[in-house]
């Protein structure tokens, strides 16, 4: 029996665990799900008690964590990204393969020779974005290159959204993944990309102003904004000389204008605690970021300060959040971002009958046989239910399928890896396609 350890059983783990349990007997797997909440860990393996068990683990406890890792063949870290490095160091010392859905930190790239020397696979960026975006892009890029095409532009956008049938609020958004990550999206450095041969930078305070319209066939129009450092993928994708390369995030049209108001005020800052009591209202919270107004009209002051139309869509979104009423925060001493998160977790909650949606869109422009050509490829996935959301399926299933490849000896390369080679992307994309997670390609006239 091969033993798989999953560290962390949050929102994105359900479909991963389900897949592993469903394939456990055939693949000779035994699965352990470790979570800080023992009751939750047990609930996640209820469908397969013969092949899977839940255990309690606080992953910051080094001795307990290492003891559990030592007893398994492969570790899947679904922990917050900042916790991965401790897990990875344990896995190197204890000689265990690792899979994560997270971006590769520079520190880990430097450790790749050590993992390779130990005969270990450390497979990262193995979820949705990053993950399916890499695999689907590389499959088409490799095909274009085989056919003699020369890439001129590559753009890729992904969004974790709410399904149209559950879209009942003016923001067009509900949480289907870690709310904190949504609140802090775009922070930590300027977004960087290249357009027509010129490198561009968008600092955080302008990120949600500089959006583009992305129309996805069958789904509609979205705001697209630049995501992190697109340029680091030039070499990864074999696109060193490409004039245009941009990776971005999708939100429902109109979302970014309103979210930019929070950014401009400082409401997404997570660096300090506010001096607001638990009985302070969200009106007090907004007022704390505005110039003093004698008449106390916080709504009007917000519109004037930010240059927003008092009757416009952005302010209508603020009204829907009930920002200017008497609702109390309920907890003292939170950061601005954490205070806003308390409100949004209630207002943007997926209700029991709601479904989420994942949308991914790629644009490939290339020259071939003396002509300019373009391919658009799109993916739309609707969640099945509250547990097996579109986000949980598109993050968890690629990881589960990669487990099969690693444990069955299908991956011969060692060290820190990304899913950008056919040995990974072909079997995983093919299996996802059989499960209804499929890309639609369209040739576009240029």
Helices and strands as residue ranges (DSSP letters): E 2-7, H 14-22, H 24-27, E 29-35, H 38-44, G 46-48, E 52-56, H 62-70, E 74-77, G 81-83, H 84-94, E 97-100, H 106-110, H 112-117, E 121-124, H 132-146, E 150-162, G 164-166, H 179-183, E 191-195, E 198-202, H 204-207, E 212-216, E 220-226, G 230-232, H 233-236, E 244-252, H 255-265, H 282-287, H 298-306, H 313-320, H 336-347, E 356-368, E 371-382, H 390-407, E 415-418, H 422-434, E 439-444
